Amino acid sequence: MNFLESIRIAFRALAANKARSLLTMLGVIIGVAAVILLVGIGTGVQNEVTGSIEGLGSNLLFVLPGQYDAAGGGQPAPPSRRFTIDDAQYIERRVSGLDAVVPVIQGGATIKSGNRSMRVIVAAATEKGSDVFSANLIDGRHYRRSEVQAASRVVALGASVVKQLFPGQDPIGKSVTIQGQRFTVIGHYEAQGGGLGGDQDAQVYMPVTTAQRVLGVDDIGTIIVKVSDPEGIDRAKADILRVMRPRFGDEITVFSQEQTLGILSDLLGTLTYMLAGIAGISLLVGGIGIMNIMLVSVQERTREIGIRKAVGARTYDILSQFVIEAVALSVMGGVLGIAIGWGGAEALSASTPVPSEVTLWAVAMAFFFAFGVGVFFGVYPAYKASKLDPIVALRYE
């Protein structure tokens, strides 16, 4: 019996038990779809975050209080002292070759307008914040230096905030309440999409001095420095460390744009592989299901196997028939899983803030893994079937 005949017999056997074949494929379908979807989410988030950081330019430095491991090892202990606005001003006075030194505060708050409200992230900086942030203003203006100095209650809104609080309206000049304090809307930004911190459009922007009062803090989280010449980034980093060490000792870290991208890429890449591994467990479960059904099939078709061997079928013919059946189940399940996972990733990206990007390597990995599952879990039942004694098989009831 040739190979094509084995394929025909295998598919005829699968078609004879359509419901069982579909249920057997279900584990592989779910596993492959999960791999495609989860890897797509991990890749989408990675590209979104790195793209946002790259969009800021290659001449930024991020200054943080505390000792951080550049390889992503984290912070061993909280710093004994936090940054203040005075520290940012000190860097600006003492280090040359800088275009902007921007103290940044972030924190959660509730914003209200009439009977509408939502949770937002307060992103606060000085009037130079627009020099280091990538958000583009659609209408209105940024807050001014005088408003930073006076801690004025002015705010610019992200796209999601405008959509939620002022649907179909121009928010400029209207009032909102943030943490019980009234603010005037002076501008709003275009949509940025999702990112590592969630929905980047669910943010409100205000002067850093105002945010300190609203959030009830005196310190700031990060100082972002924009260097005039990208070629002088290493020199600026060394100068910042030199002037700040008398104040902070070794409890200060300066990351360049390249280091930040490297850390995030490593972190998010590891997360993507972890998600793929977790989803891959579903494929193993599906493979066990295939083996179980194939063993049942061998038992049900014992007399058939005995008849075929009695009329001249070779061990190879029986072996190939059952391996083909197992591989067919896994490959068909893999194809359906790819279609479902790809479609789910596209729908998720289009309808939610979660970025998702399907990659060809993830599709290929899922498909060949599904194929391998079929071969691996189909060999034992096929081998068991091929070794049946024809006389014993013919007597089987």
KELOMAR-55822 format. One record per residue (C-alpha): residue number from 1; residue in one letter; x, y, z. Coordinates in nm, 3 decimals. Layout:
// residues N
+-----+--------+---------+---------+---------+
| num | residu |       u |       v |       w |
+-----+--------+---------+---------+---------+
| NUM |      a |       X |       Y |       Z |
...
+-----+--------+---------+---------+---------+
END
This chain:
// residues 397
+-----+--------+---------+---------+---------+
| num | residu |       u |       v |       w |
+-----+--------+---------+---------+---------+
|   1 |      m |   0.000 |   0.000 |   0.000 |
|   2 |      n |   0.148 |   0.335 |  -0.100 |
|   3 |      f |   0.169 |   0.653 |   0.106 |
|   4 |      l |  -0.124 |   0.826 |  -0.071 |
|   5 |      e |  -0.346 |   0.528 |   0.006 |
|   6 |      s |  -0.248 |   0.558 |   0.374 |
|   7 |      i |  -0.348 |   0.924 |   0.370 |
|   8 |      r |  -0.684 |   0.841 |   0.209 |
|   9 |      i |  -0.761 |   0.572 |   0.466 |
|  10 |      a |  -0.655 |   0.795 |   0.755 |
|  11 |      f |  -0.881 |   1.083 |   0.649 |
|  12 |      r |  -1.170 |   0.842 |   0.587 |
|  13 |      a |  -1.132 |   0.714 |   0.943 |
|  14 |      l |  -1.134 |   1.069 |   1.080 |
|  15 |      a |  -1.441 |   1.160 |   0.875 |
|  16 |      a |  -1.625 |   0.858 |   1.012 |
|  17 |      n |  -1.609 |   1.012 |   1.361 |
|  18 |      k |  -1.648 |   1.383 |   1.293 |
|  19 |      a |  -1.759 |   1.490 |   1.641 |
|  20 |      r |  -1.479 |   1.298 |   1.812 |
|  21 |      s |  -1.221 |   1.433 |   1.567 |
|  22 |      l |  -1.338 |   1.793 |   1.627 |
|  23 |      l |  -1.330 |   1.754 |   2.004 |
|  24 |      t |  -0.981 |   1.601 |   1.979 |
|  25 |      m |  -0.863 |   1.897 |   1.772 |
|  26 |      l |  -1.008 |   2.143 |   2.023 |
|  27 |      g |  -0.709 |   2.122 |   2.257 |
|  28 |      v |  -0.468 |   2.198 |   1.972 |
|  29 |      i |  -0.694 |   2.478 |   1.842 |
|  30 |      i |  -0.701 |   2.644 |   2.186 |
|  31 |      g |  -0.326 |   2.598 |   2.236 |
|  32 |      v |  -0.225 |   2.742 |   1.899 |
|  33 |      a |  -0.473 |   3.031 |   1.927 |
|  34 |      a |  -0.338 |   3.109 |   2.275 |
|  35 |      v |   0.022 |   3.111 |   2.148 |
|  36 |      i |  -0.063 |   3.345 |   1.859 |
|  37 |      l |  -0.271 |   3.580 |   2.075 |
|  38 |      l |  -0.040 |   3.602 |   2.377 |
|  39 |      v |   0.277 |   3.637 |   2.170 |
|  40 |      g |   0.096 |   3.901 |   1.962 |
|  41 |      i |   0.011 |   4.098 |   2.277 |
|  42 |      g |   0.367 |   4.070 |   2.409 |
|  43 |      t |   0.517 |   4.178 |   2.077 |
|  44 |      g |   0.267 |   4.462 |   2.038 |
|  45 |      v |   0.338 |   4.601 |   2.384 |
|  46 |      q |   0.713 |   4.572 |   2.324 |
|  47 |      n |   0.696 |   4.758 |   1.993 |
|  48 |      e |   0.459 |   5.019 |   2.136 |
|  49 |      v |   0.681 |   5.098 |   2.433 |
|  50 |      t |   1.012 |   5.097 |   2.249 |
|  51 |      g |   0.859 |   5.302 |   1.967 |
|  52 |      s |   0.734 |   5.561 |   2.218 |
|  53 |      i |   1.075 |   5.590 |   2.378 |
|  54 |      e |   1.254 |   5.607 |   2.043 |
|  55 |      g |   1.008 |   5.877 |   1.939 |
|  56 |      l |   1.137 |   6.099 |   2.218 |
|  57 |      g |   1.475 |   6.121 |   2.048 |
|  58 |      s |   1.818 |   5.977 |   2.117 |
|  59 |      n |   1.941 |   6.259 |   2.341 |
|  60 |      l |   1.753 |   6.195 |   2.666 |
|  61 |      l |   1.884 |   6.095 |   3.008 |
|  62 |      f |   1.665 |   5.963 |   3.290 |
|  63 |      v |   1.788 |   6.049 |   3.640 |
|  64 |      l |   1.645 |   5.844 |   3.928 |
|  65 |      p |   1.710 |   5.840 |   4.305 |
|  66 |      g |   1.854 |   5.509 |   4.425 |
|  67 |      q |   2.086 |   5.243 |   4.289 |
|  68 |      y |   1.949 |   5.060 |   3.986 |
|  69 |      d |   2.113 |   4.777 |   3.799 |
|  70 |      a |   2.161 |   4.868 |   3.432 |
|  71 |      a |   2.107 |   4.503 |   3.345 |
|  72 |      g |   1.755 |   4.518 |   3.485 |
|  73 |      g |   1.827 |   4.368 |   3.826 |
|  74 |      g |   1.610 |   4.627 |   3.999 |
|  75 |      q |   1.657 |   4.841 |   4.309 |
|  76 |      p |   1.792 |   4.663 |   4.617 |
|  77 |      a |   1.651 |   4.912 |   4.871 |
|  78 |      p |   1.451 |   5.236 |   4.876 |
|  79 |      p |   1.669 |   5.547 |   4.853 |
|  80 |      s |   1.722 |   5.740 |   5.176 |
|  81 |      r |   1.637 |   6.064 |   4.998 |
|  82 |      r |   1.404 |   6.161 |   4.712 |
|  83 |      f |   1.446 |   6.422 |   4.443 |
|  84 |      t |   1.294 |   6.769 |   4.477 |
|  85 |      i |   1.240 |   7.041 |   4.219 |
|  86 |      d |   1.548 |   7.210 |   4.362 |
|  87 |      d |   1.759 |   6.911 |   4.253 |
|  88 |      a |   1.642 |   6.955 |   3.894 |
|  89 |      q |   1.722 |   7.325 |   3.908 |
|  90 |      y |   2.064 |   7.243 |   4.054 |
|  91 |      i |   2.144 |   7.015 |   3.756 |
|  92 |      e |   2.028 |   7.287 |   3.517 |
|  93 |      r |   2.261 |   7.543 |   3.680 |
|  94 |      r |   2.567 |   7.323 |   3.718 |
|  95 |      v |   2.573 |   7.111 |   3.399 |
|  96 |      s |   2.633 |   7.271 |   3.060 |
|  97 |      g |   2.517 |   7.151 |   2.720 |
|  98 |      l |   2.158 |   7.074 |   2.825 |
|  99 |      d |   1.846 |   7.187 |   2.641 |
| 100 |      a |   1.599 |   7.100 |   2.915 |
| 101 |      v |   1.593 |   6.959 |   3.268 |
| 102 |      v |   1.243 |   6.843 |   3.353 |
| 103 |      p |   1.126 |   6.715 |   3.694 |
| 104 |      v |   0.840 |   6.466 |   3.649 |
| 105 |      i |   0.566 |   6.346 |   3.885 |
| 106 |      q |   0.309 |   6.075 |   3.812 |
| 107 |      g |   0.020 |   5.955 |   4.026 |
| 108 |      g |  -0.338 |   5.834 |   4.015 |
| 109 |      a |  -0.640 |   6.062 |   4.060 |
| 110 |      t |  -1.011 |   6.089 |   3.985 |
| 111 |      i |  -1.133 |   6.352 |   3.741 |
| 112 |      k |  -1.496 |   6.467 |   3.719 |
| 113 |      s |  -1.707 |   6.683 |   3.495 |
| 114 |      g |  -2.075 |   6.706 |   3.579 |
| 115 |      n |  -2.201 |   6.353 |   3.643 |
| 116 |      r |  -1.914 |   6.192 |   3.451 |
| 117 |      s |  -1.591 |   6.073 |   3.612 |
| 118 |      m |  -1.294 |   5.842 |   3.550 |
| 119 |      r |  -0.962 |   5.739 |   3.698 |
| 120 |      v |  -0.663 |   5.900 |   3.531 |
| 121 |      i |  -0.286 |   5.927 |   3.560 |
| 122 |      v |  -0.160 |   6.270 |   3.652 |
| 123 |      a |   0.155 |   6.343 |   3.449 |
| 124 |      a |   0.316 |   6.663 |   3.571 |
| 125 |      a |   0.628 |   6.855 |   3.468 |
| 126 |      t |   0.756 |   7.208 |   3.418 |
| 127 |      e |   0.682 |   7.425 |   3.115 |
| 128 |      k |   0.965 |   7.239 |   2.936 |
| 129 |      g |   0.780 |   6.909 |   2.959 |
| 130 |      s |   0.671 |   6.941 |   2.595 |
| 131 |      d |   1.042 |   6.925 |   2.499 |
| 132 |      v |   1.081 |   6.570 |   2.628 |
| 133 |      f |   0.733 |   6.418 |   2.589 |
| 134 |      s |   0.605 |   6.283 |   2.258 |
| 135 |      a |   0.235 |   6.373 |   2.301 |
| 136 |      n |   0.109 |   6.613 |   2.032 |
| 137 |      l |  -0.126 |   6.894 |   2.122 |
| 138 |      i |  -0.442 |   6.906 |   1.908 |
| 139 |      d |  -0.590 |   7.227 |   2.041 |
| 140 |      g |  -0.523 |   7.480 |   2.315 |
| 141 |      r |  -0.182 |   7.534 |   2.472 |
| 142 |      h |   0.074 |   7.402 |   2.717 |
| 143 |      y |   0.093 |   7.551 |   3.064 |
| 144 |      r |   0.337 |   7.842 |   3.100 |
| 145 |      r |   0.630 |   7.908 |   3.330 |
| 146 |      s |   0.427 |   8.161 |   3.530 |
| 147 |      e |   0.162 |   7.893 |   3.586 |
| 148 |      v |   0.425 |   7.649 |   3.711 |
| 149 |      q |   0.561 |   7.911 |   3.951 |
| 150 |      a |   0.211 |   7.997 |   4.076 |
| 151 |      a |   0.094 |   7.632 |   4.092 |
| 152 |      s |  -0.204 |   7.731 |   3.880 |
| 153 |      r |  -0.498 |   7.494 |   3.845 |
| 154 |      v |  -0.478 |   7.442 |   3.471 |
| 155 |      v |  -0.483 |   7.106 |   3.296 |
| 156 |      a |  -0.450 |   6.951 |   2.949 |
| 157 |      l |  -0.638 |   6.629 |   2.879 |
| 158 |      g |  -0.553 |   6.304 |   2.702 |
| 159 |      a |  -0.774 |   6.176 |   2.422 |
| 160 |      s |  -0.957 |   5.915 |   2.633 |
| 161 |      v |  -1.035 |   6.172 |   2.901 |
| 162 |      v |  -1.188 |   6.409 |   2.643 |
| 163 |      k |  -1.394 |   6.125 |   2.496 |
| 164 |      q |  -1.523 |   6.020 |   2.838 |
| 165 |      l |  -1.594 |   6.361 |   2.992 |
| 166 |      f |  -1.673 |   6.577 |   2.690 |
| 167 |      p |  -1.810 |   6.351 |   2.413 |
| 168 |      g |  -1.857 |   6.552 |   2.096 |
| 169 |      q |  -1.761 |   6.877 |   2.272 |
| 170 |      d |  -1.469 |   7.118 |   2.272 |
| 171 |      p |  -1.319 |   7.091 |   2.623 |
| 172 |      i |  -1.109 |   7.411 |   2.601 |
| 173 |      g |  -1.210 |   7.659 |   2.871 |
| 174 |      k |  -1.436 |   7.415 |   3.055 |
| 175 |      s |  -1.392 |   7.320 |   3.419 |
| 176 |      v |  -1.311 |   6.981 |   3.566 |
| 177 |      t |  -1.259 |   6.862 |   3.922 |
| 178 |      i |  -0.949 |   6.661 |   4.013 |
| 179 |      q |  -0.929 |   6.521 |   4.365 |
| 180 |      g |  -1.193 |   6.772 |   4.469 |
| 181 |      q |  -1.009 |   7.074 |   4.325 |
| 182 |      r |  -1.141 |   7.275 |   4.030 |
| 183 |      f |  -0.924 |   7.308 |   3.718 |
| 184 |      t |  -0.957 |   7.490 |   3.387 |
| 185 |      v |  -0.892 |   7.289 |   3.070 |
| 186 |      i |  -0.634 |   7.469 |   2.853 |
| 187 |      g |  -0.558 |   7.200 |   2.592 |
| 188 |      h |  -0.600 |   6.841 |   2.479 |
| 189 |      y |  -0.377 |   6.587 |   2.305 |
| 190 |      e |  -0.411 |   6.346 |   2.014 |
| 191 |      a |  -0.450 |   5.974 |   2.078 |
| 192 |      q |  -0.129 |   5.786 |   2.164 |
| 193 |      g |  -0.263 |   5.436 |   2.226 |
| 194 |      g |  -0.160 |   5.178 |   2.483 |
| 195 |      g |   0.180 |   5.134 |   2.643 |
| 196 |      l |   0.363 |   4.970 |   2.930 |
| 197 |      g |   0.169 |   5.178 |   3.181 |
| 198 |      g |  -0.170 |   5.108 |   3.022 |
| 199 |      d |  -0.382 |   5.358 |   2.830 |
| 200 |      q |  -0.154 |   5.654 |   2.759 |
| 201 |      d |  -0.459 |   5.860 |   2.661 |
| 202 |      a |  -0.609 |   5.833 |   3.010 |
| 203 |      q |  -0.367 |   6.097 |   3.137 |
| 204 |      v |  -0.400 |   6.459 |   3.242 |
| 205 |      y |  -0.112 |   6.705 |   3.228 |
| 206 |      m |  -0.059 |   6.985 |   3.479 |
| 207 |      p |   0.225 |   7.193 |   3.629 |
| 208 |      v |   0.451 |   6.992 |   3.857 |
| 209 |      t |   0.396 |   7.235 |   4.146 |
| 210 |      t |   0.020 |   7.195 |   4.112 |
| 211 |      a |   0.051 |   6.815 |   4.109 |
| 212 |      q |   0.246 |   6.826 |   4.435 |
| 213 |      r |  -0.051 |   6.993 |   4.604 |
| 214 |      v |  -0.311 |   6.772 |   4.439 |
| 215 |      l |  -0.127 |   6.446 |   4.515 |
| 216 |      g |   0.004 |   6.563 |   4.852 |
| 217 |      v |   0.374 |   6.503 |   4.783 |
| 218 |      d |   0.688 |   6.717 |   4.811 |
| 219 |      d |   0.928 |   6.500 |   4.614 |
| 220 |      i |   0.945 |   6.411 |   4.244 |
| 221 |      g |   0.994 |   6.070 |   4.088 |
| 222 |      t |   1.226 |   6.130 |   3.792 |
| 223 |      i |   1.432 |   6.402 |   3.629 |
| 224 |      i |   1.444 |   6.384 |   3.249 |
| 225 |      v |   1.734 |   6.563 |   3.085 |
| 226 |      k |   1.751 |   6.659 |   2.718 |
| 227 |      v |   2.109 |   6.696 |   2.594 |
| 228 |      s |   2.183 |   6.957 |   2.325 |
| 229 |      d |   2.416 |   6.732 |   2.124 |
| 230 |      p |   2.342 |   6.357 |   2.108 |
| 231 |      e |   2.716 |   6.296 |   2.070 |
| 232 |      g |   2.769 |   6.447 |   2.415 |
| 233 |      i |   2.529 |   6.211 |   2.595 |
| 234 |      d |   2.806 |   6.024 |   2.780 |
| 235 |      r |   2.975 |   6.345 |   2.890 |
| 236 |      a |   2.644 |   6.487 |   3.016 |
| 237 |      k |   2.577 |   6.165 |   3.208 |
| 238 |      a |   2.918 |   6.183 |   3.376 |
| 239 |      d |   2.867 |   6.551 |   3.461 |
| 240 |      i |   2.526 |   6.487 |   3.620 |
| 241 |      l |   2.669 |   6.208 |   3.835 |
| 242 |      r |   2.962 |   6.431 |   3.934 |
| 243 |      v |   2.751 |   6.726 |   4.049 |
| 244 |      m |   2.482 |   6.516 |   4.222 |
| 245 |      r |   2.704 |   6.273 |   4.414 |
| 246 |      p |   2.787 |   6.530 |   4.687 |
| 247 |      r |   2.410 |   6.542 |   4.752 |
| 248 |      f |   2.316 |   6.176 |   4.705 |
| 249 |      g |   2.640 |   5.977 |   4.722 |
| 250 |      d |   2.596 |   5.651 |   4.530 |
| 251 |      e |   2.216 |   5.668 |   4.562 |
| 252 |      i |   2.163 |   5.808 |   4.215 |
| 253 |      t |   2.132 |   5.643 |   3.875 |
| 254 |      v |   2.140 |   5.794 |   3.527 |
| 255 |      f |   2.005 |   5.589 |   3.237 |
| 256 |      s |   2.063 |   5.683 |   2.876 |
| 257 |      q |   1.801 |   5.625 |   2.609 |
| 258 |      e |   1.995 |   5.325 |   2.479 |
| 259 |      q |   2.016 |   5.165 |   2.825 |
| 260 |      t |   1.646 |   5.222 |   2.887 |
| 261 |      l |   1.553 |   5.063 |   2.554 |
| 262 |      g |   1.784 |   4.770 |   2.623 |
| 263 |      i |   1.634 |   4.704 |   2.967 |
| 264 |      l |   1.278 |   4.733 |   2.840 |
| 265 |      s |   1.348 |   4.516 |   2.535 |
| 266 |      d |   1.501 |   4.244 |   2.752 |
| 267 |      l |   1.217 |   4.262 |   3.003 |
| 268 |      l |   0.938 |   4.260 |   2.746 |
| 269 |      g |   1.112 |   3.999 |   2.532 |
| 270 |      t |   1.133 |   3.768 |   2.835 |
| 271 |      l |   0.766 |   3.837 |   2.908 |
| 272 |      t |   0.673 |   3.746 |   2.550 |
| 273 |      y |   0.859 |   3.414 |   2.569 |
| 274 |      m |   0.698 |   3.340 |   2.905 |
| 275 |      l |   0.354 |   3.401 |   2.757 |
| 276 |      a |   0.439 |   3.172 |   2.465 |
| 277 |      g |   0.555 |   2.903 |   2.708 |
| 278 |      i |   0.238 |   2.926 |   2.915 |
| 279 |      a |   0.026 |   2.901 |   2.603 |
| 280 |      g |   0.240 |   2.609 |   2.484 |
| 281 |      i |   0.121 |   2.407 |   2.783 |
| 282 |      s |  -0.223 |   2.406 |   2.621 |
| 283 |      l |  -0.067 |   2.242 |   2.315 |
| 284 |      l |   0.082 |   1.967 |   2.531 |
| 285 |      v |  -0.260 |   1.908 |   2.685 |
| 286 |      g |  -0.404 |   1.890 |   2.334 |
| 287 |      g |  -0.136 |   1.639 |   2.238 |
| 288 |      i |  -0.225 |   1.417 |   2.533 |
| 289 |      g |  -0.585 |   1.430 |   2.413 |
| 290 |      i |  -0.474 |   1.316 |   2.067 |
| 291 |      m |  -0.279 |   1.025 |   2.215 |
| 292 |      n |  -0.576 |   0.923 |   2.427 |
| 293 |      i |  -0.817 |   0.924 |   2.132 |
| 294 |      m |  -0.570 |   0.739 |   1.909 |
| 295 |      l |  -0.528 |   0.467 |   2.172 |
| 296 |      v |  -0.906 |   0.432 |   2.190 |
| 297 |      s |  -0.917 |   0.422 |   1.809 |
| 298 |      v |  -0.658 |   0.144 |   1.800 |
| 299 |      q |  -0.862 |  -0.059 |   2.044 |
| 300 |      e |  -1.187 |  -0.003 |   1.852 |
| 301 |      r |  -1.027 |  -0.097 |   1.520 |
| 302 |      t |  -0.834 |  -0.403 |   1.637 |
| 303 |      r |  -1.028 |  -0.640 |   1.410 |
| 304 |      e |  -0.980 |  -0.402 |   1.115 |
| 305 |      i |  -0.605 |  -0.402 |   1.179 |
| 306 |      g |  -0.605 |  -0.781 |   1.199 |
| 307 |      i |  -0.789 |  -0.813 |   0.866 |
| 308 |      r |  -0.555 |  -0.568 |   0.693 |
| 309 |      k |  -0.245 |  -0.750 |   0.821 |
| 310 |      a |  -0.396 |  -1.084 |   0.723 |
| 311 |      v |  -0.439 |  -0.969 |   0.361 |
| 312 |      g |  -0.083 |  -0.839 |   0.339 |
| 313 |      a |  -0.060 |  -0.497 |   0.503 |
| 314 |      r |   0.290 |  -0.437 |   0.634 |
| 315 |      t |   0.384 |  -0.302 |   0.978 |
| 316 |      y |   0.489 |   0.024 |   0.804 |
| 317 |      d |   0.143 |   0.058 |   0.646 |
| 318 |      i |  -0.037 |   0.034 |   0.981 |
| 319 |      l |   0.219 |   0.260 |   1.148 |
| 320 |      s |   0.193 |   0.530 |   0.880 |
| 321 |      q |  -0.188 |   0.522 |   0.880 |
| 322 |      f |  -0.219 |   0.601 |   1.252 |
| 323 |      v |   0.065 |   0.856 |   1.252 |
| 324 |      i |  -0.103 |   1.033 |   0.958 |
| 325 |      e |  -0.432 |   1.040 |   1.149 |
| 326 |      a |  -0.265 |   1.197 |   1.454 |
| 327 |      v |  -0.071 |   1.452 |   1.246 |
| 328 |      a |  -0.383 |   1.538 |   1.045 |
| 329 |      l |  -0.573 |   1.613 |   1.367 |
| 330 |      s |  -0.297 |   1.836 |   1.502 |
| 331 |      v |  -0.228 |   2.017 |   1.172 |
| 332 |      m |  -0.596 |   2.089 |   1.106 |
| 333 |      g |  -0.629 |   2.206 |   1.465 |
| 334 |      g |  -0.318 |   2.420 |   1.417 |
| 335 |      v |  -0.455 |   2.587 |   1.103 |
| 336 |      l |  -0.786 |   2.665 |   1.275 |
| 337 |      g |  -0.600 |   2.787 |   1.584 |
| 338 |      i |  -0.383 |   3.021 |   1.375 |
| 339 |      a |  -0.693 |   3.168 |   1.209 |
| 340 |      i |  -0.868 |   3.218 |   1.544 |
| 341 |      g |  -0.560 |   3.355 |   1.721 |
| 342 |      w |  -0.471 |   3.593 |   1.436 |
| 343 |      g |  -0.829 |   3.716 |   1.410 |
| 344 |      g |  -0.850 |   3.757 |   1.788 |
| 345 |      a |  -0.526 |   3.957 |   1.797 |
| 346 |      e |  -0.648 |   4.190 |   1.521 |
| 347 |      a |  -0.986 |   4.236 |   1.693 |
| 348 |      l |  -0.819 |   4.304 |   2.029 |
| 349 |      s |  -0.588 |   4.565 |   1.880 |
| 350 |      a |  -0.875 |   4.735 |   1.694 |
| 351 |      s |  -1.128 |   4.742 |   1.979 |
| 352 |      t |  -0.916 |   4.793 |   2.293 |
| 353 |      p |  -0.613 |   5.001 |   2.402 |
| 354 |      v |  -0.407 |   4.679 |   2.422 |
| 355 |      p |  -0.158 |   4.674 |   2.132 |
| 356 |      s |  -0.126 |   4.341 |   1.952 |
| 357 |      e |   0.098 |   4.250 |   1.660 |
| 358 |      v |   0.107 |   3.902 |   1.507 |
| 359 |      t |   0.452 |   3.800 |   1.386 |
| 360 |      l |   0.538 |   3.536 |   1.128 |
| 361 |      w |   0.783 |   3.366 |   1.363 |
| 362 |      a |   0.503 |   3.314 |   1.618 |
| 363 |      v |   0.275 |   3.170 |   1.348 |
| 364 |      a |   0.550 |   2.938 |   1.223 |
| 365 |      m |   0.643 |   2.833 |   1.578 |
| 366 |      a |   0.281 |   2.754 |   1.665 |
| 367 |      f |   0.226 |   2.557 |   1.343 |
| 368 |      f |   0.541 |   2.347 |   1.366 |
| 369 |      f |   0.486 |   2.289 |   1.735 |
| 370 |      a |   0.135 |   2.164 |   1.654 |
| 371 |      f |   0.284 |   1.937 |   1.384 |
| 372 |      g |   0.542 |   1.808 |   1.631 |
| 373 |      v |   0.271 |   1.741 |   1.889 |
| 374 |      g |   0.086 |   1.525 |   1.635 |
| 375 |      v |   0.398 |   1.325 |   1.550 |
| 376 |      f |   0.514 |   1.286 |   1.911 |
| 377 |      f |   0.181 |   1.184 |   2.057 |
| 378 |      g |   0.079 |   0.978 |   1.756 |
| 379 |      v |   0.383 |   0.752 |   1.732 |
| 380 |      y |   0.310 |   0.536 |   2.039 |
| 381 |      p |  -0.051 |   0.450 |   1.946 |
| 382 |      a |   0.063 |   0.390 |   1.586 |
| 383 |      y |   0.347 |   0.167 |   1.702 |
| 384 |      k |   0.111 |  -0.026 |   1.929 |
| 385 |      a |  -0.130 |  -0.078 |   1.638 |
| 386 |      s |   0.146 |  -0.190 |   1.400 |
| 387 |      k |   0.270 |  -0.457 |   1.642 |
| 388 |      l |  -0.065 |  -0.630 |   1.687 |
| 389 |      d |  -0.056 |  -1.001 |   1.603 |
| 390 |      p |  -0.304 |  -1.056 |   1.316 |
| 391 |      i |  -0.440 |  -1.382 |   1.464 |
| 392 |      v |  -0.495 |  -1.222 |   1.806 |
| 393 |      a |  -0.647 |  -0.915 |   1.641 |
| 394 |      l |  -0.892 |  -1.121 |   1.439 |
| 395 |      r |  -1.012 |  -1.297 |   1.753 |
| 396 |      y |  -1.063 |  -0.963 |   1.937 |
| 397 |      e |  -1.423 |  -0.885 |   2.030 |
+-----+--------+---------+---------+---------+
END
